[in-house]
């Protein structure tokens, strides 16, 4: 794995944890998350004007499929954040996605297995991340519907990870591609809200300024992972990016008053070893 892909994926992980922690800190976390998605579309407009809009039909095909996965993942995550603490919902939804990505990428797309060290590192990272979720205590507010929402979000996350990787490689410009994805997400989410009988105004009330600044962090995280996809294999990059759960656990403890137990801290240490395996292989 190249150094640029590794650093881009790791930087994306840190920023992804930051903006998810910000969303979870809001009085209504689902609305905070949604406001970030909508305002990211606003932030993306000048980028699209500068870099241009993709014109290749095949890129738009990847965008169309990706937006269906992405919008569904966003909506499921919003629902999960209303029912589960960040230190549970976030690891569960993100931790299982890299293994799904690996199965599809190596089984159906590249047909080439990665180096044994990379495979071992991916397994260690994903296992450690899922260990974070399993470490949930009964006083964490465990909710069965919330767990189903997070698992659904994981499936959709794997889907848009693969479509994003294929689309940005064909297009060749992560800024242009990333901006268009953000704009499409910002259009899709209010439509989904309206279909559910919820208003965009209600979601954005009190969240516009917050959403604007948090969306800058969100956009930076997304653009960095697109850079990683362009310079390295998708599954290892995805696994490294999902170490964002490690940072999210730390942020939840420091800023949200959540109290991760010893098992969660052990999972963080295990995942760090998995990241080292990926980088050194």
N, C-alpha and C positions, 0 to 999 in steps of 0.2 A: 504494500500500500504506500503510495507516494506521500511525502511529507505535507504537500499542500492539501491533499485530500484529507489527511488526518487532522491537520490543524483547522481546516475549514469545518469539518464535522464536529470537532470538539468545541470550537467557538460557537457554532450553531447550538450545541447542547446547552452551553451556559446561558445564552440569550433566550433559548426556548424556556428554560426553567424560570428565568426572570419574569417573562411576560405572563406565564401561566400562574406564577405566584401572585403577580399583581392582580390578575383576574380573580383569583380565589380570595383576595383580600377585600374585595368589594362587598357591600351589604347584601347584594344579590349577585352571587358569582356568575350565574348563567348570563345575566345581562351585561356584566363586565366583560366576559369573554366575547359575547356577541358584538359589543361596542368596539372592541379591538379589531375584530374582523371587518366590520363596516368601515372604520376609519383607516384601516390599512389600504382599502381601495382608494380612499381619498389621497393618501400619501403616495400611492403608486401612480396616480395620474401624471404628475410631472415627469416621472421616470419613463412612462410610456411615451409621452410627448418627445422626450429627449432621444430615447433609444429606438422608438418606432414600435409598431404592432406587428406581430407575426403574420406572415402572409401565406406560408406554405400550408396546403390543405392537410397534409399528414400531421403537421404540428397542431392544427385546430382539432383534428380527430383525437389526439392525445389530450388536448385541453378539455374537450367535451367529456370524455370518459373520466378524466381526472376530477373535473368539477363535481361530477355526481358522487364520486367517492368522498371528495373533500367536504362538500356541503353536508353530506350525511354524517361524516365523522364530527364535524363542528357541532351539529345539532345534538348528536348523542353525547358529546363531551359536555355541552351546556347542561343537559339533563343530569349527567352523572355528577357534575360539580354541585348541583343542588341537593344531592342525596348523600355524598360521600366526602370525607376530608381529602385534601390535596395529596397527602402522603400515602393514601390508598388508591384513589381514583387515577392519579397520574401514572404511578408505576404499572398498574394493571393494564391500562389502556395502551401505554407505549411499550411495555416490556415484551409483549408477545408478538408485536408487529415485525421485528427483525427476522425472527425465525420463519414467519410466513413469507416474508420477502425472499429469504434465502431459498426456500423450497421452490418458489415460482421462478426466481431468476436462474438458478442452476438446473432446475428440472425442466423448465419449458423454454427458456430464452437462450442462455449461453451454452448449456449442456457441458460446462467445464467446472469441475469442482475446484474450490480454492485450496490453498496450501493447508496442510493439517493444522498448523499453528493458528491460522485465521479461523478455521472451522471451530477449533477448540475455544478460541477467544470469544467468538460469537456466542457459543453455547454457554460459556461462563457468564458473559454479560447478561444474556437474556435470562438465565437461571437466577442470577443475583437480583435482577430487577423484579422478577416474579416473586422472589423471596420477600422483597419489600412488601408486596401486596399481601402475601400469606401471613405476614407478621402482624396484620391488623388485629387489634384487641376488640373485645366485645363492646368497650366503651367508645370505640371509634365511630359508632353510629352505622354499623354494617347494615346495608340495605340490599335486598335481592334484586330489585329492579335497577338500582344503581350499578350493581355488578354486571347485569346483563347489558346495560348501556355501555359500560366500559369495554366489554368484550366485543360488542358490535363496533365500537369506535376503533378497536384494534384491527379488526378485519378491514375496515375502510381505510385506516391509516396505511396498512400494507398495500392496498390497492392504489392509493394516490402516490405513494412513494415510488412504485414501479412506473406509473404513467408519467410522473414528473421526470424521472430519470431518462426515460425514452424520449420524451418531448424536448427536454432541454438539450439533449445530445444531438437531435436532429436539427433543432433551431440554431444552436451554437452560441446564443447570447443569454446568459442567466439573468441579466437585468431586465431585458425585454420580456422574456418568458415569465419570470417571477412577478413582474408588474401586472401582466395580463391575468395571471392566476389570482392575484390579490383583488383585482377589479371584478373578475367574474364571481369570486367568493362574496364580495360586498354586494353584488346584485342578487345572488342566489339566496343568501341568508334571509333578507327581508321578505322575499317571496315565500320562503318556507314558513316564516313567522306568520305571514298574512294567511296562508292556507290553514294554519292552526288557530286562526282567530286572534292572533296577538299582533300588536301594532309596533312598528318601528319606533315611533315616538316614545312609547312606553319603555322600550329597551334602551333607548339612547338618553332618556331623561336623567340628568345628573352625571352622565358618563361621557359627554362629548370631549371635554378637555382631557380627561383621563384616557379615553380611548385613543385620542390623537397621539399623545406622547408614548403610550404603551405600544401602539401600533408601529412606531418607528423601530422599537426593539424587535417586535415580531417580524417585520419586513427584513431587518438585518439578519435575523436567525434563518429565515427561509432562503434568502439569497446565498448565504454561506453554504447551506446544505446543497443547493443546486451546483455551486462551484465544486463541492466534494463529489457529487455525482458525475460531473464532467471529467474529473481527474482521477477517479478511482472506481473500483467495483461498488455496486449499489448496496449489497447486503452488509459488508463490513462497515461502510460509511453510515448506513442506517443504524447498525448496532452501536457505533460510537456516538451517534447523535442521540440515541435513546439513553445514554448516560446522563442526559438532562435530569432524569429522575433522581440521580444522586444529589445533584445540586438543588433540586426542588425539595428533597427531604431536609437538607440543611437549611434552606430558606424558610421552609415551613416551621422548623424548630426555632429559628432566630426571630422571625417576623410575624408568624401567625399564631404563636402560642401552642402549636401542636407538639406532642412529646413522643418522638420516635424511641422505641425501646432498643435494647441491646441487639436484638436480632436484625433490626433495620440497619444499625451501624455496621454489623458484621457483613450484611449484604453489600453495603457500600465498599467495604474493603475488598470483598471478593470480586466485585465488578471492576475495581481499579486494576486488579490482576488480569482480568479479561481484556481490558483496554490495552495493557502492556503487551499481551500476547499478540493482539491484532497488529499493533504498530511494529513489533519486532520480527514478525513473520514475513 
